Amino acid sequence: TKGNKLAAFLSLNKVDANTMDIGLGMDKLDGKGNGPAFLEACTSFIREEWNPKKITLSAVTFNRRAIKAYKKVGFQDVLTFMQKRTAAFLNF
């Protein structure tokens, strides 16, 4: 939190014994170059606590800024899929 307001979040989903899927966001810190450091801190925490062989995440394809941060930390594009969100289908 920052000033009693949510600044960033990390959600975790243990897919199996070897894979942790994450979701993250940086509401008030978005667009200020903090993404790679936040993601590094998140992945370090996950490795220390659970030591999975693989950490995965999904990003909508139009969120180029987030994808750039993910790649900077070492994540790679693996596949693209459609998923229905609210009233629309989005590419992930």
N, C-alpha and C positions, 0 to 999 in steps of 0.2 A: 504494500500500500504506500501511497504518497499523499500526505496530508489528509488521512482518513478516506482516501478514494483509491479504488483499485487501479494500480498502475500496470500490472502485468499478471499473467496467470500461466500455470502449467497443469495440464490434465494428463493422467497416466492410465493406460489400459494394457495390462499384461495379456498379450495375445496367446502366448504359450511359454514354456520353460525357457526358451531362447530369445523371445522377441517382446519388446516393449514398444507400444505405439503411443505417440505423444500428440497432444494438441497444445498450442500456446498462442498467446497474444500479448500485445504491449499497448494497451489503450492510450494512455497519456504520454507514453514514451515513444510511440510510433513515429517513424520518419526522422529520428534524430541520430541515427547511426548506432543505436544500442543493441540492435538485433543479434549480431554475431556474439557479442559478449554474454547476452542473456541466454542464448542458445547453448553456448559453451558451458555456462554455469549449470544449466538444466541437464545437459548430457553428462557432465561430470558427476552431478548428484545421483543420477540414475545408475551410472556405472558403479559408483561407490556403494549404493544401497542394494542393487539387484544384480549387477554384473551380467546383463544380457549380451548375447552374441550379436544381436541386431537391434537397432533403434530405428523405428519407422515414423513417418509423419505424412500427412496429406495437405496439399495447398491448392486452392482454386487457381487455375492456370492464368487468370488475369492479374493475380497478385504478384507481379514481377519483382517488386521490391523485397517481399518476403522470400521468394524463391532465390533471389540473389544472395540474401543473408544465409539461407540454408546451404547453398552450394559453397559459400565462403568457408563454412565450418566443416564441409566434407560430405554433405548429403548429396545424393545423385538422383537424377530422374530414373525411375524404374518403369512405371506404367502410367497411363492416363485412363481415367474412367469417368462415367457420368453418374451423378448422384442427385436425386431430387431433394431440394432444400426449399422449404416453404412452398411457394407456388411455381417454382421454376426448377429446371434441371441445370446443373452447373458442371463444368469440366474440372476434375481434380487430377 
